[in-house]
Amino acid sequence: MGQQKTGILDGIILEAETRLTLRELCDACAVTTGYIAELVDEGVLEPSGIEKSHWCFTGYSLHRVRTAKRLQRDLDINLAGVALALELLDEVRQLRARMNRITESRHD
């Protein structure tokens, strides 16, 4: 009999309540503060705090930055295109969740 390999997924689940400083978000995503500022300007991220030095981000922002980087790398699109793609992905996610709720309510 052959040996069976098992994989372990190692990661951190970040809740919406998780707060990251600008520096923590940059470090976690390996990006510059300038890149984050551009994402804020495009409406991709919405930090709390008025001044850049006091910006805080949710755990969801971490996901959005990583997705934005992947879209730019894989599809070679600019930040305006990234913002549109993320908006459309959000709509698809919301529609799927709505469809799941409808489907589940019909089975009850």
C-alpha positions in Angstrom: 0.0 0.0 0.0 1.2 3.5 -0.8 1.5 6.3 1.6 -1.3 8.8 1.5 -0.3 12.5 1.7 -2.4 14.9 3.7 -2.2 18.6 3.3 -2.8 21.2 6.0 -4.0 24.6 5.2 -2.5 27.3 7.4 -4.0 30.7 7.5 -5.8 33.3 9.5 -9.5 34.1 9.2 -10.0 37.9 9.6 -13.4 39.1 10.6 -15.0 42.3 9.5 -14.3 43.6 13.1 -10.6 43.1 12.7 -8.8 46.4 12.5 -5.6 46.9 10.5 -3.5 50.0 10.4 -2.2 51.3 7.1 1.2 49.8 7.9 -0.2 46.4 8.9 -2.2 46.3 5.7 0.8 47.2 3.6 3.0 44.6 5.3 0.3 41.9 5.0 -0.2 42.5 1.3 3.4 43.5 0.4 2.4 46.8 -1.1 3.3 50.5 -0.5 1.3 53.1 1.3 1.0 54.8 -2.1 -0.7 51.8 -3.6 -3.2 51.7 -0.7 -3.8 55.4 -1.2 -4.5 54.8 -4.9 -7.0 52.1 -4.0 -8.7 54.5 -1.6 -8.9 57.2 -4.3 -10.5 54.7 -6.7 -13.1 53.7 -4.1 -11.8 50.1 -3.8 -11.1 50.6 0.0 -12.9 52.7 2.5 -10.7 53.3 5.6 -12.0 54.7 8.8 -10.1 57.7 10.0 -9.9 61.1 8.3 -6.1 61.5 8.0 -4.0 58.9 6.2 -1.9 58.5 9.4 -5.0 57.4 11.3 -6.5 55.1 8.6 -7.8 51.8 9.8 -9.0 49.0 7.6 -11.2 45.9 8.1 -10.1 42.3 7.5 -12.2 42.5 4.3 -9.8 45.2 3.0 -7.0 42.6 3.1 -8.9 40.4 0.8 -9.7 43.3 -1.5 -6.1 44.4 -1.8 -4.9 40.9 -2.6 -7.6 40.5 -5.2 -6.7 43.9 -6.7 -3.1 42.9 -7.0 -4.1 39.6 -8.6 -6.3 41.3 -11.1 -3.6 43.8 -12.1 -1.0 41.0 -12.3 -3.1 38.4 -14.2 -5.2 40.7 -16.4 -2.9 43.7 -16.6 -5.7 46.2 -15.9 -5.4 49.6 -14.4 -6.8 50.6 -11.0 -10.1 52.0 -12.5 -10.6 48.6 -14.2 -9.7 46.9 -10.9 -12.4 49.0 -9.1 -15.0 48.0 -11.7 -14.0 44.3 -11.5 -14.3 44.3 -7.7 -17.6 46.0 -7.9 -18.9 43.3 -10.3 -17.4 40.5 -8.2 -19.3 42.0 -5.1 -22.5 42.0 -7.1 -22.1 38.4 -8.2 -21.3 37.4 -4.6 -24.5 39.2 -3.4 -26.6 37.6 -6.1 -25.3 34.1 -5.3 -26.0 34.6 -1.6 -29.5 35.8 -2.5 -30.1 32.8 -4.7 -28.9 30.5 -1.9 -31.3 32.0 0.5 -34.2 31.6 -2.0 -33.2 28.0 -2.7 -33.0 27.2 1.0 -36.3 28.8 1.8 -38.0 26.7 -0.8 -36.6 23.5 0.7 -38.0 24.3 4.2 
